[in-house]
Amino acid sequence: QFRGRKYYNATLEYRFPIFKKVQGVVFADVGSAWDSPSVPWHNNGDKFNLGVGPGLRIQTPIGPIRLDYGFGKDGGKFSFAFGGQF
């Protein structure tokens, strides 16, 4: 949800089996994005953006499908994606 030509992000994810090709996850994400030449949290005291939530990883013949619901300072948001993040 954050946009800019420069960014940083980090993810911590714990995966656990549910069914044969389905894994559950809990995750925490931190990051930010900006367009100015300086890093926002370094110069003006902006805080890191943090999100946490649950999700599912489903293994399919065309690759993994990620279904996540993240909670952050602006409420919750659903995310759907193909492919592994790492």
PDB file with SEQRES, HELIX, SHEET and CRYST1 records, atoms N, CA, C and O in Angstrom:
SEQRES   1 A   86  GLN PHE ARG GLY ARG LYS TYR TYR ASN ALA THR LEU GLU          
SEQRES   2 A   86  TYR ARG PHE PRO ILE PHE LYS LYS VAL GLN GLY VAL VAL          
SEQRES   3 A   86  PHE ALA ASP VAL GLY SER ALA TRP ASP SER PRO SER VAL          
SEQRES   4 A   86  PRO TRP HIS ASN ASN GLY ASP LYS PHE ASN LEU GLY VAL          
SEQRES   5 A   86  GLY PRO GLY LEU ARG ILE GLN THR PRO ILE GLY PRO ILE          
SEQRES   6 A   86  ARG LEU ASP TYR GLY PHE GLY LYS ASP GLY GLY LYS PHE          
SEQRES   7 A   86  SER PHE ALA PHE GLY GLY GLN PHE                              
HELIX    1 AA1 PRO A   40  ASN A   43  1                                   4    
SHEET    1 AA1 5 LYS A   6  PHE A  19  0                                        
SHEET    2 AA1 5 VAL A  22  TRP A  34 -1                                        
SHEET    3 AA1 5 ASN A  49  THR A  60 -1                                        
SHEET    4 AA1 5 GLY A  63  GLY A  72 -1                                        
SHEET    5 AA1 5 GLY A  75  PHE A  82 -1                                        
CRYST1    1.000    1.000    1.000  90.00  90.00  90.00 P 1           1          
ATOM      1  N   GLN A   1       0.810  -1.182   0.000  1.00  0.00           N  
ATOM      2  CA  GLN A   1       0.000   0.000   0.000  1.00  0.00           C  
ATOM      3  C   GLN A   1       0.860   1.256   0.000  1.00  0.00           C  
ATOM      4  O   GLN A   1       0.355   2.328  -0.335  1.00  0.00           O  
ATOM      5  N   PHE A   2       2.117   1.172   0.355  1.00  0.00           N  
ATOM      6  CA  PHE A   2       3.002   2.336   0.352  1.00  0.00           C  
ATOM      7  C   PHE A   2       3.735   2.398  -0.974  1.00  0.00           C  
ATOM      8  O   PHE A   2       4.194   1.371  -1.473  1.00  0.00           O  
ATOM      9  N   ARG A   3       3.853   3.589  -1.555  1.00  0.00           N  
ATOM     10  CA  ARG A   3       4.442   3.752  -2.879  1.00  0.00           C  
ATOM     11  C   ARG A   3       5.614   4.721  -2.831  1.00  0.00           C  
ATOM     12  O   ARG A   3       5.643   5.649  -2.023  1.00  0.00           O  
ATOM     13  N   GLY A   4       6.582   4.484  -3.716  1.00  0.00           N  
ATOM     14  CA  GLY A   4       7.722   5.364  -3.844  1.00  0.00           C  
ATOM     15  C   GLY A   4       8.795   4.702  -4.688  1.00  0.00           C  
ATOM     16  O   GLY A   4       8.771   3.491  -4.906  1.00  0.00           O  
ATOM     17  N   ARG A   5       9.741   5.511  -5.164  1.00  0.00           N  
ATOM     18  CA  ARG A   5      10.824   4.961  -5.973  1.00  0.00           C  
ATOM     19  C   ARG A   5      11.877   4.276  -5.112  1.00  0.00           C  
ATOM     20  O   ARG A   5      12.655   3.467  -5.618  1.00  0.00           O  
ATOM     21  N   LYS A   6      11.913   4.584  -3.831  1.00  0.00           N  
ATOM     22  CA  LYS A   6      12.849   3.953  -2.897  1.00  0.00           C  
ATOM     23  C   LYS A   6      12.031   3.277  -1.805  1.00  0.00           C  
ATOM     24  O   LYS A   6      10.983   3.779  -1.401  1.00  0.00           O  
ATOM     25  N   TYR A   7      12.514   2.144  -1.334  1.00  0.00           N  
ATOM     26  CA  TYR A   7      11.779   1.444  -0.278  1.00  0.00           C  
ATOM     27  C   TYR A   7      12.702   0.478   0.463  1.00  0.00           C  
ATOM     28  O   TYR A   7      13.789   0.143  -0.010  1.00  0.00           O  
ATOM     29  N   TYR A   8      12.250   0.048   1.612  1.00  0.00           N  
ATOM     30  CA  TYR A   8      12.868  -1.054   2.336  1.00  0.00           C  
ATOM     31  C   TYR A   8      11.737  -1.888   2.930  1.00  0.00           C  
ATOM     32  O   TYR A   8      10.667  -1.362   3.235  1.00  0.00           O  
ATOM     33  N   ASN A   9      11.970  -3.162   3.091  1.00  0.00           N  
ATOM     34  CA  ASN A   9      10.975  -4.022   3.719  1.00  0.00           C  
ATOM     35  C   ASN A   9      11.648  -5.280   4.267  1.00  0.00           C  
ATOM     36  O   ASN A   9      12.710  -5.697   3.805  1.00  0.00           O  
ATOM     37  N   ALA A  10      10.999  -5.860   5.258  1.00  0.00           N  
ATOM     38  CA  ALA A  10      11.459  -7.115   5.853  1.00  0.00           C  
ATOM     39  C   ALA A  10      10.231  -7.902   6.287  1.00  0.00           C  
ATOM     40  O   ALA A  10       9.229  -7.325   6.709  1.00  0.00           O  
ATOM     41  N   THR A  11      10.316  -9.221   6.180  1.00  0.00           N  
ATOM     42  CA  THR A  11       9.211 -10.101   6.554  1.00  0.00           C  
ATOM     43  C   THR A  11       9.739 -11.216   7.443  1.00  0.00           C  
ATOM     44  O   THR A  11      10.800 -11.785   7.185  1.00  0.00           O  
ATOM     45  N   LEU A  12       8.992 -11.518   8.481  1.00  0.00           N  
ATOM     46  CA  LEU A  12       9.248 -12.675   9.332  1.00  0.00           C  
ATOM     47  C   LEU A  12       7.992 -13.527   9.259  1.00  0.00           C  
ATOM     48  O   LEU A  12       6.891 -13.035   9.508  1.00  0.00           O  
ATOM     49  N   GLU A  13       8.151 -14.814   8.916  1.00  0.00           N  
ATOM     50  CA  GLU A  13       6.991 -15.670   8.673  1.00  0.00           C  
ATOM     51  C   GLU A  13       7.204 -17.025   9.328  1.00  0.00           C  
ATOM     52  O   GLU A  13       8.271 -17.623   9.193  1.00  0.00           O  
ATOM     53  N   TYR A  14       6.191 -17.510  10.037  1.00  0.00           N  
ATOM     54  CA  TYR A  14       6.215 -18.846  10.619  1.00  0.00           C  
ATOM     55  C   TYR A  14       5.191 -19.696   9.878  1.00  0.00           C  
ATOM     56  O   TYR A  14       4.010 -19.350   9.840  1.00  0.00           O  
ATOM     57  N   ARG A  15       5.639 -20.815   9.284  1.00  0.00           N  
ATOM     58  CA  ARG A  15       4.751 -21.703   8.514  1.00  0.00           C  
ATOM     59  C   ARG A  15       4.529 -23.004   9.270  1.00  0.00           C  
ATOM     60  O   ARG A  15       5.422 -23.507   9.952  1.00  0.00           O  
ATOM     61  N   PHE A  16       3.311 -23.539   9.134  1.00  0.00           N  
ATOM     62  CA  PHE A  16       2.974 -24.814   9.769  1.00  0.00           C  
ATOM     63  C   PHE A  16       2.009 -25.576   8.865  1.00  0.00           C  
ATOM     64  O   PHE A  16       1.172 -24.966   8.201  1.00  0.00           O  
ATOM     65  N   PRO A  17       2.119 -26.907   8.835  1.00  0.00           N  
ATOM     66  CA  PRO A  17       1.262 -27.702   7.935  1.00  0.00           C  
ATOM     67  C   PRO A  17      -0.194 -27.753   8.420  1.00  0.00           C  
ATOM     68  O   PRO A  17      -0.466 -27.813   9.619  1.00  0.00           O  
ATOM     69  N   ILE A  18      -1.116 -27.728   7.452  1.00  0.00           N  
ATOM     70  CA  ILE A  18      -2.542 -27.902   7.746  1.00  0.00           C  
ATOM     71  C   ILE A  18      -3.038 -29.170   7.054  1.00  0.00           C  
ATOM     72  O   ILE A  18      -3.575 -30.067   7.703  1.00  0.00           O  
ATOM     73  N   PHE A  19      -2.857 -29.240   5.735  1.00  0.00           N  
ATOM     74  CA  PHE A  19      -3.175 -30.413   4.931  1.00  0.00           C  
ATOM     75  C   PHE A  19      -1.965 -30.737   4.080  1.00  0.00           C  
ATOM     76  O   PHE A  19      -0.914 -30.113   4.223  1.00  0.00           O  
ATOM     77  N   LYS A  20      -2.110 -31.714   3.193  1.00  0.00           N  
ATOM     78  CA  LYS A  20      -0.986 -32.162   2.376  1.00  0.00           C  
ATOM     79  C   LYS A  20      -0.312 -31.028   1.606  1.00  0.00           C  
ATOM     80  O   LYS A  20       0.913 -30.915   1.645  1.00  0.00           O  
ATOM     81  N   LYS A  21      -1.074 -30.186   0.908  1.00  0.00           N  
ATOM     82  CA  LYS A  21      -0.508 -29.112   0.097  1.00  0.00           C  
ATOM     83  C   LYS A  21      -0.883 -27.724   0.601  1.00  0.00           C  
ATOM     84  O   LYS A  21      -0.779 -26.748  -0.143  1.00  0.00           O  
ATOM     85  N   VAL A  22      -1.313 -27.624   1.838  1.00  0.00           N  
ATOM     86  CA  VAL A  22      -1.738 -26.348   2.414  1.00  0.00           C  
ATOM     87  C   VAL A  22      -0.961 -26.093   3.707  1.00  0.00           C  
ATOM     88  O   VAL A  22      -0.890 -26.949   4.589  1.00  0.00           O  
ATOM     89  N   GLN A  23      -0.385 -24.898   3.795  1.00  0.00           N  
ATOM     90  CA  GLN A  23       0.306 -24.475   5.004  1.00  0.00           C  
ATOM     91  C   GLN A  23      -0.373 -23.230   5.562  1.00  0.00           C  
ATOM     92  O   GLN A  23      -0.843 -22.379   4.807  1.00  0.00           O  
ATOM     93  N   GLY A  24      -0.420 -23.133   6.875  1.00  0.00           N  
ATOM     94  CA  GLY A  24      -0.850 -21.908   7.529  1.00  0.00           C  
ATOM     95  C   GLY A  24       0.383 -21.076   7.838  1.00  0.00           C  
ATOM     96  O   GLY A  24       1.481 -21.615   7.976  1.00  0.00           O  
ATOM     97  N   VAL A  25       0.206 -19.772   7.947  1.00  0.00           N  
ATOM     98  CA  VAL A  25       1.312 -18.872   8.292  1.00  0.00           C  
ATOM     99  C   VAL A  25       0.829 -17.784   9.236  1.00  0.00           C  
ATOM    100  O   VAL A  25      -0.341 -17.401   9.211  1.00  0.00           O  
ATOM    101  N   VAL A  26       1.717 -17.301  10.051  1.00  0.00           N  
ATOM    102  CA  VAL A  26       1.555 -16.036  10.771  1.00  0.00           C  
ATOM    103  C   VAL A  26       2.783 -15.214  10.400  1.00  0.00           C  
ATOM    104  O   VAL A  26       3.886 -15.749  10.293  1.00  0.00           O  
ATOM    105  N   PHE A  27       2.590 -13.917  10.204  1.00  0.00           N  
ATOM    106  CA  PHE A  27       3.690 -13.109   9.697  1.00  0.00           C  
ATOM    107  C   PHE A  27       3.714 -11.723  10.335  1.00  0.00           C  
ATOM    108  O   PHE A  27       2.724 -11.249  10.893  1.00  0.00           O  
ATOM    109  N   ALA A  28       4.873 -11.100  10.231  1.00  0.00           N  
ATOM    110  CA  ALA A  28       5.064  -9.700  10.603  1.00  0.00           C  
ATOM    111  C   ALA A  28       5.890  -9.058   9.498  1.00  0.00           C  
ATOM    112  O   ALA A  28       6.919  -9.596   9.089  1.00  0.00           O  
ATOM    113  N   ASP A  29       5.437  -7.909   9.018  1.00  0.00           N  
ATOM    114  CA  ASP A  29       6.124  -7.155   7.969  1.00  0.00           C  
ATOM    115  C   ASP A  29       6.465  -5.767   8.502  1.00  0.00           C  
ATOM    116  O   ASP A  29       5.706  -5.183   9.275  1.00  0.00           O  
ATOM    117  N   VAL A  30       7.598  -5.255   8.083  1.00  0.00           N  
ATOM    118  CA  VAL A  30       7.980  -3.878   8.417  1.00  0.00           C  
ATOM    119  C   VAL A  30       8.573  -3.253   7.159  1.00  0.00           C  
ATOM    120  O   VAL A  30       9.268  -3.926   6.398  1.00  0.00           O  
ATOM    121  N   GLY A  31       8.300  -1.963   6.938  1.00  0.00           N  
ATOM    122  CA  GLY A  31       8.855  -1.317   5.763  1.00  0.00           C  
ATOM    123  C   GLY A  31       8.320   0.082   5.569  1.00  0.00           C  
ATOM    124  O   GLY A  31       7.527   0.588   6.362  1.00  0.00           O  
ATOM    125  N   SER A  32       8.782   0.700   4.479  1.00  0.00           N  
ATOM    126  CA  SER A  32       8.328   2.027   4.106  1.00  0.00           C  
ATOM    127  C   SER A  32       8.717   2.286   2.654  1.00  0.00           C  
ATOM    128  O   SER A  32       9.527   1.555   2.083  1.00  0.00           O  
ATOM    129  N   ALA A  33       8.143   3.317   2.067  1.00  0.00           N  
ATOM    130  CA  ALA A  33       8.469   3.733   0.701  1.00  0.00           C  
ATOM    131  C   ALA A  33       8.430   5.251   0.645  1.00  0.00           C  
ATOM    132  O   ALA A  33       7.664   5.887   1.369  1.00  0.00           O  
ATOM    133  N   TRP A  34       9.263   5.832  -0.221  1.00  0.00           N  
ATOM    134  CA  TRP A  34       9.344   7.281  -0.320  1.00  0.00           C  
ATOM    135  C   TRP A  34       9.963   7.683  -1.654  1.00  0.00           C  
ATOM    136  O   TRP A  34      10.535   6.852  -2.361  1.00  0.00           O  
ATOM    137  N   ASP A  35       9.842   8.972  -1.992  1.00  0.00           N  
ATOM    138  CA  ASP A  35      10.422   9.517  -3.215  1.00  0.00           C  
ATOM    139  C   ASP A  35      11.549  10.510  -2.947  1.00  0.00           C  
ATOM    140  O   ASP A  35      12.353  10.771  -3.842  1.00  0.00           O  
ATOM    141  N   SER A  36      11.629  11.066  -1.751  1.00  0.00           N  
ATOM    142  CA  SER A  36      12.657  12.073  -1.466  1.00  0.00           C  
ATOM    143  C   SER A  36      14.042  11.431  -1.412  1.00  0.00           C  
ATOM    144  O   SER A  36      14.148  10.210  -1.298  1.00  0.00           O  
ATOM    145  N   PRO A  37      15.098  12.228  -1.493  1.00  0.00           N  
ATOM    146  CA  PRO A  37      16.446  11.655  -1.513  1.00  0.00           C  
ATOM    147  C   PRO A  37      16.922  11.110  -0.168  1.00  0.00           C  
ATOM    148  O   PRO A  37      17.946  10.427  -0.123  1.00  0.00           O  
ATOM    149  N   SER A  38      16.220  11.385   0.921  1.00  0.00           N  
ATOM    150  CA  SER A  38      16.672  10.898   2.221  1.00  0.00           C  
ATOM    151  C   SER A  38      15.733   9.820   2.754  1.00  0.00           C  
ATOM    152  O   SER A  38      14.563   9.756   2.377  1.00  0.00           O  
ATOM    153  N   VAL A  39      16.256   8.988   3.623  1.00  0.00           N  
ATOM    154  CA  VAL A  39      15.456   7.931   4.253  1.00  0.00           C  
ATOM    155  C   VAL A  39      14.544   8.580   5.289  1.00  0.00           C  
ATOM    156  O   VAL A  39      15.040   9.296   6.159  1.00  0.00           O  
ATOM    157  N   PRO A  40      13.209   8.358   5.231  1.00  0.00           N  
ATOM    158  CA  PRO A  40      12.266   9.094   6.088  1.00  0.00           C  
ATOM    159  C   PRO A  40      12.522   8.925   7.587  1.00  0.00           C  
ATOM    160  O   PRO A  40      12.490   9.918   8.313  1.00  0.00           O  
ATOM    161  N   TRP A  41      12.770   7.736   8.067  1.00  0.00           N  
ATOM    162  CA  TRP A  41      12.912   7.534   9.512  1.00  0.00           C  
ATOM    163  C   TRP A  41      14.234   8.081  10.025  1.00  0.00           C  
ATOM    164  O   TRP A  41      14.382   8.290  11.229  1.00  0.00           O  
ATOM    165  N   HIS A  42      15.190   8.317   9.149  1.00  0.00           N  
ATOM    166  CA  HIS A  42      16.493   8.817   9.584  1.00  0.00           C  
ATOM    167  C   HIS A  42      16.450  10.324   9.874  1.00  0.00           C  
ATOM    168  O   HIS A  42      17.037  10.778  10.856  1.00  0.00           O  
ATOM    169  N   ASN A  43      15.772  11.088   9.038  1.00  0.00           N  
ATOM    170  CA  ASN A  43      15.818  12.545   9.154  1.00  0.00           C  
ATOM    171  C   ASN A  43      14.656  13.177   9.908  1.00  0.00           C  
ATOM    172  O   ASN A  43      14.866  14.134  10.653  1.00  0.00           O  
ATOM    173  N   ASN A  44      13.437  12.669   9.738  1.00  0.00           N  
ATOM    174  CA  ASN A  44      12.317  13.383  10.345  1.00  0.00           C  
ATOM    175  C   ASN A  44      11.554  12.582  11.396  1.00  0.00           C  
ATOM    176  O   ASN A  44      10.480  13.007  11.823  1.00  0.00           O  
ATOM    177  N   GLY A  45      12.070  11.457  11.815  1.00  0.00           N  
ATOM    178  CA  GLY A  45      11.464  10.721  12.914  1.00  0.00           C  
ATOM    179  C   GLY A  45      10.243   9.904  12.557  1.00  0.00           C  
ATOM    180  O   GLY A  45       9.576   9.403  13.462  1.00  0.00           O  
ATOM    181  N   ASP A  46       9.910   9.740  11.266  1.00  0.00           N  
ATOM    182  CA  ASP A  46       8.785   8.879  10.911  1.00  0.00           C  
ATOM    183  C   ASP A  46       9.034   7.475  11.440  1.00  0.00           C  
ATOM    184  O   ASP A  46      10.166   6.991  11.429  1.00  0.00           O  
ATOM    185  N   LYS A  47       7.996   6.840  11.892  1.00  0.00           N  
ATOM    186  CA  LYS A  47       8.128   5.489  12.426  1.00  0.00           C  
ATOM    187  C   LYS A  47       8.047   4.466  11.298  1.00  0.00           C  
ATOM    188  O   LYS A  47       7.548   4.757  10.211  1.00  0.00           O  
ATOM    189  N   PHE A  48       8.543   3.272  11.574  1.00  0.00           N  
ATOM    190  CA  PHE A  48       8.421   2.154  10.643  1.00  0.00           C  
ATOM    191  C   PHE A  48       6.948   1.785  10.489  1.00  0.00           C  
ATOM    192  O   PHE A  48       6.177   1.917  11.440  1.00  0.00           O  
ATOM    193  N   ASN A  49       6.549   1.328   9.311  1.00  0.00           N  
ATOM    194  CA  ASN A  49       5.201   0.808   9.090  1.00  0.00           C  
ATOM    195  C   ASN A  49       5.235  -0.675   9.401  1.00  0.00           C  
ATOM    196  O   ASN A  49       6.051  -1.407   8.840  1.00  0.00           O  
ATOM    197  N   LEU A  50       4.358  -1.130  10.289  1.00  0.00           N  
ATOM    198  CA  LEU A  50       4.335  -2.514  10.741  1.00  0.00           C  
ATOM    199  C   LEU A  50       2.985  -3.138  10.413  1.00  0.00           C  
ATOM    200  O   LEU A  50       1.944  -2.504  10.588  1.00  0.00           O  
ATOM    201  N   GLY A  51       3.001  -4.375   9.940  1.00  0.00           N  
ATOM    202  CA  GLY A  51       1.788  -5.138   9.686  1.00  0.00           C  
ATOM    203  C   GLY A  51       1.970  -6.563  10.176  1.00  0.00           C  
ATOM    204  O   GLY A  51       3.066  -7.116  10.083  1.00  0.00           O  
ATOM    205  N   VAL A  52       0.913  -7.160  10.695  1.00  0.00           N  
ATOM    206  CA  VAL A  52       0.934  -8.548  11.163  1.00  0.00           C  
ATOM    207  C   VAL A  52      -0.335  -9.237  10.689  1.00  0.00           C  
ATOM    208  O   VAL A  52      -1.328  -8.575  10.385  1.00  0.00           O  
ATOM    209  N   GLY A  53      -0.308 -10.579  10.626  1.00  0.00           N  
ATOM    210  CA  GLY A  53      -1.532 -11.271  10.257  1.00  0.00           C  
ATOM    211  C   GLY A  53      -1.343 -12.741   9.974  1.00  0.00           C  
ATOM    212  O   GLY A  53      -0.229 -13.262  10.037  1.00  0.00           O  
ATOM    213  N   PRO A  54      -2.456 -13.417   9.658  1.00  0.00           N  
ATOM    214  CA  PRO A  54      -2.448 -14.838   9.296  1.00  0.00           C  
ATOM    215  C   PRO A  54      -2.526 -15.004   7.776  1.00  0.00           C  
ATOM    216  O   PRO A  54      -2.842 -14.059   7.052  1.00  0.00           O  
ATOM    217  N   GLY A  55      -2.236 -16.207   7.311  1.00  0.00           N  
ATOM    218  CA  GLY A  55      -2.342 -16.480   5.883  1.00  0.00           C  
ATOM    219  C   GLY A  55      -2.307 -17.957   5.577  1.00  0.00           C  
ATOM    220  O   GLY A  55      -2.140 -18.791   6.468  1.00  0.00           O  
ATOM    221  N   LEU A  56      -2.467 -18.273   4.296  1.00  0.00           N  
ATOM    222  CA  LEU A  56      -2.388 -19.649   3.791  1.00  0.00           C  
ATOM    223  C   LEU A  56      -1.423 -19.698   2.621  1.00  0.00           C  
ATOM    224  O   LEU A  56      -1.325 -18.740   1.853  1.00  0.00           O  
ATOM    225  N   ARG A  57      -0.715 -20.803   2.481  1.00  0.00           N  
ATOM    226  CA  ARG A  57       0.129 -21.082   1.318  1.00  0.00           C  
ATOM    227  C   ARG A  57      -0.380 -22.385   0.718  1.00  0.00           C  
ATOM    228  O   ARG A  57      -0.398 -23.416   1.391  1.00  0.00           O  
ATOM    229  N   ILE A  58      -0.795 -22.343  -0.548  1.00  0.00           N  
ATOM    230  CA  ILE A  58      -1.360 -23.516  -1.222  1.00  0.00           C  
ATOM    231  C   ILE A  58      -0.444 -23.886  -2.379  1.00  0.00           C  
ATOM    232  O   ILE A  58      -0.218 -23.078  -3.279  1.00  0.00           O  
ATOM    233  N   GLN A  59       0.079 -25.098  -2.357  1.00  0.00           N  
ATOM    234  CA  GLN A  59       0.954 -25.580  -3.433  1.00  0.00           C  
ATOM    235  C   GLN A  59       0.093 -26.084  -4.585  1.00  0.00           C  
ATOM    236  O   GLN A  59      -0.750 -26.961  -4.396  1.00  0.00           O  
ATOM    237  N   THR A  60       0.305 -25.529  -5.788  1.00  0.00           N  
ATOM    238  CA  THR A  60      -0.434 -25.943  -6.981  1.00  0.00           C  
ATOM    239  C   THR A  60       0.571 -26.363  -8.056  1.00  0.00           C  
ATOM    240  O   THR A  60       1.762 -26.084  -7.916  1.00  0.00           O  
ATOM    241  N   PRO A  61       0.123 -27.022  -9.118  1.00  0.00           N  
ATOM    242  CA  PRO A  61       1.032 -27.404 -10.203  1.00  0.00           C  
ATOM    243  C   PRO A  61       1.710 -26.206 -10.886  1.00  0.00           C  
ATOM    244  O   PRO A  61       2.784 -26.361 -11.468  1.00  0.00           O  
ATOM    245  N   ILE A  62       1.102 -25.025 -10.824  1.00  0.00           N  
ATOM    246  CA  ILE A  62       1.714 -23.848 -11.455  1.00  0.00           C  
ATOM    247  C   ILE A  62       2.521 -23.001 -10.464  1.00  0.00           C  
ATOM    248  O   ILE A  62       3.036 -21.948 -10.838  1.00  0.00           O  
ATOM    249  N   GLY A  63       2.636 -23.434  -9.234  1.00  0.00           N  
ATOM    250  CA  GLY A  63       3.392 -22.715  -8.214  1.00  0.00           C  
ATOM    251  C   GLY A  63       2.532 -22.391  -7.007  1.00  0.00           C  
ATOM    252  O   GLY A  63       1.326 -22.639  -7.017  1.00  0.00           O  
ATOM    253  N   PRO A  64       3.146 -21.834  -5.961  1.00  0.00           N  
ATOM    254  CA  PRO A  64       2.394 -21.546  -4.734  1.00  0.00           C  
ATOM    255  C   PRO A  64       1.443 -20.355  -4.898  1.00  0.00           C  
ATOM    256  O   PRO A  64       1.714 -19.413  -5.643  1.00  0.00           O  
ATOM    257  N   ILE A  65       0.331 -20.429  -4.181  1.00  0.00           N  
ATOM    258  CA  ILE A  65      -0.626 -19.327  -4.081  1.00  0.00           C  
ATOM    259  C   ILE A  65      -0.573 -18.825  -2.644  1.00  0.00           C  
ATOM    260  O   ILE A  65      -0.610 -19.615  -1.701  1.00  0.00           O  
ATOM    261  N   ARG A  66      -0.488 -17.503  -2.482  1.00  0.00           N  
ATOM    262  CA  ARG A  66      -0.440 -16.898  -1.151  1.00  0.00           C  
ATOM    263  C   ARG A  66      -1.732 -16.131  -0.893  1.00  0.00           C  
ATOM    264  O   ARG A  66      -2.133 -15.283  -1.690  1.00  0.00           O  
ATOM    265  N   LEU A  67      -2.371 -16.435   0.219  1.00  0.00           N  
ATOM    266  CA  LEU A  67      -3.562 -15.719   0.676  1.00  0.00           C  
ATOM    267  C   LEU A  67      -3.259 -15.180   2.065  1.00  0.00           C  
ATOM    268  O   LEU A  67      -3.018 -15.963   2.984  1.00  0.00           O  
ATOM    269  N   ASP A  68      -3.264 -13.869   2.243  1.00  0.00           N  
ATOM    270  CA  ASP A  68      -2.915 -13.252   3.525  1.00  0.00           C  
ATOM    271  C   ASP A  68      -3.939 -12.203   3.912  1.00  0.00           C  
ATOM    272  O   ASP A  68      -4.581 -11.596   3.054  1.00  0.00           O  
ATOM    273  N   TYR A  69      -4.085 -11.996   5.210  1.00  0.00           N  
ATOM    274  CA  TYR A  69      -4.851 -10.864   5.720  1.00  0.00           C  
ATOM    275  C   TYR A  69      -3.968 -10.156   6.732  1.00  0.00           C  
ATOM    276  O   TYR A  69      -3.643 -10.716   7.779  1.00  0.00           O  
ATOM    277  N   GLY A  70      -3.577  -8.917   6.420  1.00  0.00           N  
ATOM    278  CA  GLY A  70      -2.674  -8.168   7.284  1.00  0.00           C  
ATOM    279  C   GLY A  70      -3.379  -7.044   8.007  1.00  0.00           C  
ATOM    280  O   GLY A  70      -4.280  -6.403   7.465  1.00  0.00           O  
ATOM    281  N   PHE A  71      -2.955  -6.811   9.249  1.00  0.00           N  
ATOM    282  CA  PHE A  71      -3.476  -5.724  10.072  1.00  0.00           C  
ATOM    283  C   PHE A  71      -2.356  -4.708  10.277  1.00  0.00           C  
ATOM    284  O   PHE A  71      -1.248  -5.073  10.668  1.00  0.00           O  
ATOM    285  N   GLY A  72      -2.643  -3.437  10.013  1.00  0.00           N  
ATOM    286  CA  GLY A  72      -1.669  -2.368  10.217  1.00  0.00           C  
ATOM    287  C   GLY A  72      -2.331  -1.169  10.862  1.00  0.00           C  
ATOM    288  O   GLY A  72      -3.462  -1.247  11.342  1.00  0.00           O  
ATOM    289  N   LYS A  73      -1.611  -0.053  10.868  1.00  0.00           N  
ATOM    290  CA  LYS A  73      -2.137   1.152  11.531  1.00  0.00           C  
ATOM    291  C   LYS A  73      -3.387   1.702  10.849  1.00  0.00           C  
ATOM    292  O   LYS A  73      -4.158   2.426  11.480  1.00  0.00           O  
ATOM    293  N   ASP A  74      -3.606   1.372   9.567  1.00  0.00           N  
ATOM    294  CA  ASP A  74      -4.774   1.857   8.838  1.00  0.00           C  
ATOM    295  C   ASP A  74      -5.879   0.815   8.708  1.00  0.00           C  
ATOM    296  O   ASP A  74      -6.774   0.968   7.877  1.00  0.00           O  
ATOM    297  N   GLY A  75      -5.830  -0.238   9.516  1.00  0.00           N  
ATOM    298  CA  GLY A  75      -6.848  -1.284   9.453  1.00  0.00           C  
ATOM    299  C   GLY A  75      -6.319  -2.543   8.794  1.00  0.00           C  
ATOM    300  O   GLY A  75      -5.112  -2.784   8.784  1.00  0.00           O  
ATOM    301  N   GLY A  76      -7.237  -3.363   8.233  1.00  0.00           N  
ATOM    302  CA  GLY A  76      -6.857  -4.630   7.636  1.00  0.00           C  
ATOM    303  C   GLY A  76      -6.957  -4.613   6.122  1.00  0.00           C  
ATOM    304  O   GLY A  76      -7.668  -3.797   5.535  1.00  0.00           O  
ATOM    305  N   LYS A  77      -6.220  -5.544   5.497  1.00  0.00           N  
ATOM    306  CA  LYS A  77      -6.227  -5.633   4.043  1.00  0.00           C  
ATOM    307  C   LYS A  77      -5.945  -7.068   3.626  1.00  0.00           C  
ATOM    308  O   LYS A  77      -5.066  -7.721   4.188  1.00  0.00           O  
ATOM    309  N   PHE A  78      -6.695  -7.562   2.633  1.00  0.00           N  
ATOM    310  CA  PHE A  78      -6.515  -8.902   2.084  1.00  0.00           C  
ATOM    311  C   PHE A  78      -5.506  -8.838   0.958  1.00  0.00           C  
ATOM    312  O   PHE A  78      -5.493  -7.876   0.191  1.00  0.00           O  
ATOM    313  N   SER A  79      -4.647  -9.864   0.847  1.00  0.00           N  
ATOM    314  CA  SER A  79      -3.655  -9.942  -0.225  1.00  0.00           C  
ATOM    315  C   SER A  79      -3.694 -11.323  -0.856  1.00  0.00           C  
ATOM    316  O   SER A  79      -3.744 -12.334  -0.155  1.00  0.00           O  
ATOM    317  N   PHE A  80      -3.670 -11.362  -2.189  1.00  0.00           N  
ATOM    318  CA  PHE A  80      -3.670 -12.588  -2.967  1.00  0.00           C  
ATOM    319  C   PHE A  80      -2.509 -12.503  -3.957  1.00  0.00           C  
ATOM    320  O   PHE A  80      -2.394 -11.520  -4.688  1.00  0.00           O  
ATOM    321  N   ALA A  81      -1.640 -13.534  -3.989  1.00  0.00           N  
ATOM    322  CA  ALA A  81      -0.484 -13.469  -4.891  1.00  0.00           C  
ATOM    323  C   ALA A  81      -0.076 -14.864  -5.330  1.00  0.00           C  
ATOM    324  O   ALA A  81      -0.348 -15.844  -4.637  1.00  0.00           O  
ATOM    325  N   PHE A  82       0.577 -14.953  -6.483  1.00  0.00           N  
ATOM    326  CA  PHE A  82       1.162 -16.187  -6.983  1.00  0.00           C  
ATOM    327  C   PHE A  82       2.669 -16.144  -6.754  1.00  0.00           C  
ATOM    328  O   PHE A  82       3.273 -15.074  -6.825  1.00  0.00           O  
ATOM    329  N   GLY A  83       3.273 -17.280  -6.484  1.00  0.00           N  
ATOM    330  CA  GLY A  83       4.718 -17.372  -6.337  1.00  0.00           C  
ATOM    331  C   GLY A  83       5.155 -17.181  -4.910  1.00  0.00           C  
ATOM    332  O   GLY A  83       4.429 -16.612  -4.095  1.00  0.00           O  
ATOM    333  N   GLY A  84       6.347 -17.660  -4.608  1.00  0.00           N  
ATOM    334  CA  GLY A  84       6.895 -17.525  -3.265  1.00  0.00           C  
ATOM    335  C   GLY A  84       7.551 -16.175  -3.065  1.00  0.00           C  
ATOM    336  O   GLY A  84       8.090 -15.586  -4.002  1.00  0.00           O  
ATOM    337  N   GLN A  85       7.502 -15.695  -1.854  1.00  0.00           N  
ATOM    338  CA  GLN A  85       8.157 -14.428  -1.541  1.00  0.00           C  
ATOM    339  C   GLN A  85       9.637 -14.652  -1.300  1.00  0.00           C  
ATOM    340  O   GLN A  85      10.454 -13.791  -1.627  1.00  0.00           O  
ATOM    341  N   PHE A  86       9.994 -15.793  -0.734  1.00  0.00           N  
ATOM    342  CA  PHE A  86      11.392 -16.151  -0.526  1.00  0.00           C  
ATOM    343  C   PHE A  86      11.525 -17.635  -0.509  1.00  0.00           C  
ATOM    344  O   PHE A  86      12.630 -18.154  -0.345  1.00  0.00           O  
TER     345      PHE A  86                                                      
END                                                                             
